[in-house]
Amino acid sequence: MKIYTKTGDSGTTALIGGTRVMKHHIRIESYGTVDELNSWLGLIRDQDIDSHTKEILAQIQDRLFIIGAVLATDPDKAVLKNGKKRLNIPEIEAYDIELLEKEIDTMDADLPQMTHFILPGGHTTVSYCHIARTVCRRAERMSTLLFENEPFDEKLLSFLNRLSDYLFVLARKLSKALKADEVKWIPRDKTKG
C-alpha cells in the first residue's frame, strides 16, 4: 500500500465507506482535531512523568482512535447491507468516562484548592498539557457542531468533555510533581491602569 494516492489532490478525501468530501468538511475537521490531540498526548507521554500517568495516557490515546474512527465513518454507510457494522471497533463505554472521572478525583484530592484561574506554563511538560487541553476543547467544539447535523453516540462528546478536565488537573498534578510555580491569574486593578 502506497502512502500517497493522489486522490486528495483536488481537495477532497474519502470517509470510511467511500464517500468523498472536501477536506475542510466539519467531519474531517472533527476527526483531524482528535488526531492532533492524540499527537499531543503522545508528546506528554514521552516526557519524564510517572508510569501510571503514562499508562492512563496510552489508554486515552486508544479511546481517541475509536472516536476518530467513528467520526471518520460516513453514517449512511456505517452499516453494511447485511446489517453488520462496517467497522469492527469497540465503542466508547460509560466506564471509559468513569476512568477519567476517577483519575481526576484521585489527582485533585492531592492538590491545593483552586482560588483563581491559572495561567498556563511553569514547565514545558505542564505547558504541553495545557496545549492538549485547548486542542481537546476545539475537538469537542468541532464534534458538537458535527453532532448537531449528523448525530452519533453522545458518549463520545462526554469523553472529550471529561478529557479536557482531566488534562487540566493533570497539568496541576505535574506542576506539583515538577515543583513548577502555578501562576494565578489576578485581574489587574483598573484604577492603576
C-alpha positions as CSV (number, residue, x, y, z in Angstrom):
1,M,0.0,0.0,0.0
2,K,1.4,3.3,-1.0
3,I,1.4,6.3,1.4
4,Y,0.4,8.7,-1.4
5,T,-2.6,8.0,-3.6
6,K,-3.0,11.4,-5.3
7,T,-6.8,11.1,-4.8
8,G,-6.8,14.1,-2.5
9,D,-5.0,16.4,-4.9
10,S,-8.3,18.1,-5.7
11,G,-9.1,19.0,-2.1
12,T,-11.3,16.0,-1.3
13,T,-10.8,13.0,0.9
14,A,-12.7,9.7,1.5
15,L,-14.6,8.8,4.6
16,I,-14.7,5.2,5.8
17,G,-17.4,3.9,3.5
18,G,-16.0,5.6,0.4
19,T,-17.9,8.9,0.4
20,R,-15.7,11.8,-0.8
21,V,-16.0,15.1,1.0
22,M,-14.0,18.4,1.0
23,K,-11.0,18.3,3.3
24,H,-12.5,21.3,5.2
25,H,-15.8,19.4,5.9
26,I,-16.8,19.5,9.6
27,R,-16.4,15.7,9.8
28,I,-12.8,16.0,8.7
29,E,-12.2,18.9,11.0
30,S,-13.6,16.9,13.9
31,Y,-11.5,13.7,13.5
32,G,-8.5,15.7,12.4
33,T,-8.6,17.7,15.6
34,V,-8.9,14.4,17.6
35,D,-5.9,13.1,15.7
36,E,-4.0,16.3,16.6
37,L,-5.0,15.9,20.3
38,N,-3.7,12.3,20.2
39,S,-0.3,13.5,19.0
40,W,-0.1,16.0,21.8
41,L,-0.9,13.2,24.3
42,G,1.9,11.2,22.8
43,L,4.3,14.1,23.4
44,I,3.1,14.3,27.0
45,R,3.5,10.5,27.4
46,D,7.1,10.9,26.1
47,Q,8.0,13.2,29.0
48,D,9.7,12.2,32.2
49,I,6.5,11.5,34.1
50,D,5.2,8.7,36.4
51,S,4.4,5.3,34.8
52,H,0.8,5.4,36.0
53,T,0.1,8.6,34.1
54,K,1.8,7.2,31.0
55,E,-0.4,4.1,31.2
56,I,-3.6,6.2,31.5
57,L,-2.5,8.4,28.6
58,A,-1.9,5.3,26.4
59,Q,-5.5,4.1,27.3
60,I,-6.8,7.6,26.4
61,Q,-4.9,7.5,23.1
62,D,-6.6,4.2,22.3
63,R,-10.0,5.7,23.0
64,L,-9.2,8.7,20.8
65,F,-8.5,6.3,17.9
66,I,-12.0,4.8,18.5
67,I,-13.5,8.3,18.4
68,G,-11.5,9.2,15.3
69,A,-12.8,6.0,13.5
70,V,-16.4,6.8,14.4
71,L,-16.1,10.4,13.2
72,A,-14.3,9.3,10.0
73,T,-17.2,6.9,9.0
74,D,-20.0,8.0,6.7
75,P,-23.0,7.5,8.9
76,D,-25.1,6.5,5.9
77,K,-22.6,3.7,5.2
78,A,-21.7,2.7,8.7
79,V,-23.9,-0.4,8.4
80,L,-23.4,-2.9,5.6
81,K,-26.3,-4.3,3.6
82,N,-26.3,-7.5,5.7
83,G,-26.9,-5.4,8.8
84,K,-23.3,-5.7,10.2
85,K,-21.3,-2.6,11.3
86,R,-18.8,-1.6,8.7
87,L,-16.1,-1.3,11.4
88,N,-15.4,-3.9,14.0
89,I,-14.2,-1.5,16.6
90,P,-15.1,-1.1,20.3
91,E,-17.3,1.7,21.4
92,I,-16.7,4.4,24.0
93,E,-18.4,3.0,27.1
94,A,-19.5,4.6,30.3
95,Y,-16.6,3.1,32.1
96,D,-14.2,5.0,29.8
97,I,-15.7,8.2,31.1
98,E,-15.7,6.9,34.6
99,L,-12.0,6.2,34.4
100,L,-11.3,9.8,33.6
101,E,-13.5,10.9,36.5
102,K,-11.7,8.6,38.9
103,E,-8.3,9.8,37.7
104,I,-9.5,13.5,38.1
105,D,-10.8,12.8,41.6
106,T,-7.6,11.0,42.7
107,M,-5.3,13.7,41.3
108,D,-7.4,16.6,42.6
109,A,-7.5,15.1,46.2
110,D,-3.7,15.7,46.4
111,L,-3.8,19.3,45.1
112,P,-4.3,22.6,46.9
113,Q,-7.7,24.1,46.4
114,M,-8.0,26.4,43.4
115,T,-8.8,30.0,44.3
116,H,-8.0,31.7,41.0
117,F,-7.7,30.8,37.3
118,I,-4.2,29.6,36.5
119,L,-2.0,30.9,33.7
120,P,-0.7,28.1,31.5
121,G,3.0,27.5,31.9
122,G,5.6,26.9,34.6
123,H,7.3,23.9,32.9
124,T,7.4,22.6,29.4
125,T,5.6,19.4,30.3
126,V,2.8,21.4,32.1
127,S,2.5,23.6,29.0
128,Y,2.1,20.5,26.8
129,C,-0.9,19.5,29.0
130,H,-2.4,23.0,28.6
131,I,-2.0,22.9,24.8
132,A,-3.6,19.4,24.7
133,R,-6.4,20.7,26.9
134,T,-7.2,23.5,24.4
135,V,-6.9,21.2,21.4
136,C,-9.3,18.9,23.2
137,R,-11.8,21.7,23.7
138,R,-11.5,22.5,20.0
139,A,-12.1,18.8,19.1
140,E,-15.2,19.0,21.4
141,R,-16.5,22.2,19.7
142,M,-16.0,20.7,16.2
143,S,-17.6,17.4,17.2
144,T,-20.6,19.1,18.8
145,L,-21.2,21.0,15.5
146,L,-21.0,17.8,13.6
147,F,-23.3,16.2,16.2
148,E,-26.0,18.9,15.5
149,N,-26.1,17.9,11.9
150,E,-25.2,14.2,11.9
151,P,-25.8,12.7,15.4
152,F,-23.5,9.9,16.8
153,D,-23.1,8.3,20.2
154,E,-23.3,11.1,22.8
155,K,-20.7,9.2,24.9
156,L,-18.0,10.5,22.5
157,L,-18.9,14.1,23.4
158,S,-18.9,13.2,27.1
159,F,-15.5,11.6,26.8
160,L,-14.0,14.7,25.1
161,N,-15.6,16.9,27.7
162,R,-14.2,14.9,30.6
163,L,-10.8,14.6,28.9
164,S,-10.3,18.3,28.8
165,D,-11.0,18.4,32.6
166,Y,-8.5,15.5,33.1
167,L,-5.8,17.4,31.2
168,F,-6.3,20.5,33.3
169,V,-6.0,18.5,36.5
170,L,-3.0,16.6,35.1
171,A,-1.3,19.9,34.4
172,R,-1.8,20.9,38.0
173,K,-0.6,17.5,39.2
174,L,2.5,17.7,37.1
175,S,3.2,21.3,38.2
176,K,3.3,20.0,41.8
177,A,5.4,16.9,40.9
178,L,7.9,19.1,38.9
179,K,7.9,21.8,41.6
180,A,6.8,24.3,39.0
181,D,5.0,27.5,40.0
182,E,1.3,27.8,39.4
183,V,0.8,31.4,38.4
184,K,-2.6,32.7,39.5
185,W,-4.4,35.0,37.2
186,I,-5.4,38.0,39.2
187,P,-7.1,40.7,37.1
188,R,-5.2,43.9,37.1
189,D,-6.6,46.8,39.1
190,K,-8.4,49.1,36.6
191,T,-7.6,52.1,38.8
192,K,-3.9,51.6,38.3
193,G,-4.0,51.4,34.5
